[in-house]
């Protein structure tokens, strides 16, 4: 039996359930902080000197790119089902 939220829907409409939203928040949040941590450890090895605020800005750019990429792939695979 299919859950009620999977009943006939507009195929162009992408709906996310609560589990998808929690997964996305955890994925994006952990990725952001992991990026900052990696930058703090790796940048000095390459002689790159940035402030902690600049590290957060750089991580934010990469996070936004990652979120966009994930949304595009999710849209593509749901569209091809």
Secondary structure, 3 states (H helix, E strand, C coil): CCCHHHCCCCCCCCCCCHHHHHHHHHHHHHHHHHHHHHHHHHHHHHCCCCCHHHHHHHHHHHHHHHHHHHHHHHHHHHHCC
